[in-house]
Amino acid sequence: MARRLGATDEQIRSLDGGDVSPFDPAWRAPLRAAAEMTTGGGRLSEDTYRALAADWTEAQIVEIVAVIGLFNYFNRFANALQIPPTK
């Protein structure tokens, strides 16, 4: 899906290792927030929030966090029911 939405092969590969440097600077904080929320029990550090606030409005940050949370929900729901990912 990422490729269909314009992500390059380099960007996709970099995410496997947690490297967000190939992305536009404004998108690095949301990508780091996604990783942090997914592995950190849904919490964001103050540093991550400040990084988001540098490029995004409060309303945009709410939307970013809502989308991350929703996708975490979908993944946990599917994992609990052993629903395989679709391609």
N, C-alpha and C positions, 0 to 999 in steps of 0.2 A: 504494500500500500504506500509506503514512504516513497518508493521510486515513482509510482504513478502521480504522487503529489509534488514531485520535483526534487526529491533528495538525490544526491549523487551517490555513486558507489563508495566514494571515500567517506562521506558523511555516515552512511550506513555502517561501514566497517568500523569507523571510529567509535561508534556507540557501544560496540561489543566490549571495548576496553574502558568505557567511561570517559572517553576523550571528546569534549565538545568544541575543541578549537577549530574544526573545519566549518563551523556554523557562524552565521552572522552574530556579532557580539550581543545584540538585543535578545537573541534566542538562546544564548548559553545559560542564562539564569533559569529560565523555565525548564530547560533540560536537566540542569542540576537539581532543581526543585523536584522534578519527577522522580529522579533517582533517590533523593533524600526522603521524600514522602513514602516511596515504595519500600525502602529498606529500614526506615527509621520510625515505623509505627504511625505514620501519617503526620509527623511533626516537621516543621521547618525551623531551621536555626535563624537567629537574628541576622547573621551574615547573609544567608540566602534571601531572607525577606528584603534586606537592604539592597541586595543586588537586583532583585525584581523591581523594587521601587525606583531604581535608577532609570529604568526604561519604560515602565508600565504604570498606568494609573491604578488607583485602588480598585476601581470596577474591573479593570482588566486582570488584576491579580486575583480577584475573587473568581473570575471566570477560569483563569489558568488552574487555580487550586481545585475548583469544582470538577474540571475535566480530568485532572490527574486522579482525584478521588473516585470519580465515576469509573474510570478505566481500571483502577485498582479493585474496586468492587466487582466489576465484570469478571476480571481475572480470578479473583478469589472464589467467586460463585462457581465459575466453570471448573476451577481446580477441585473444589469440594465435591462436585458432581461428576468429576472425571470426564468432562466434555472436552474432546480434543480440539485444538485450535484449527481454524479454517484457513485455507490458503487463498 
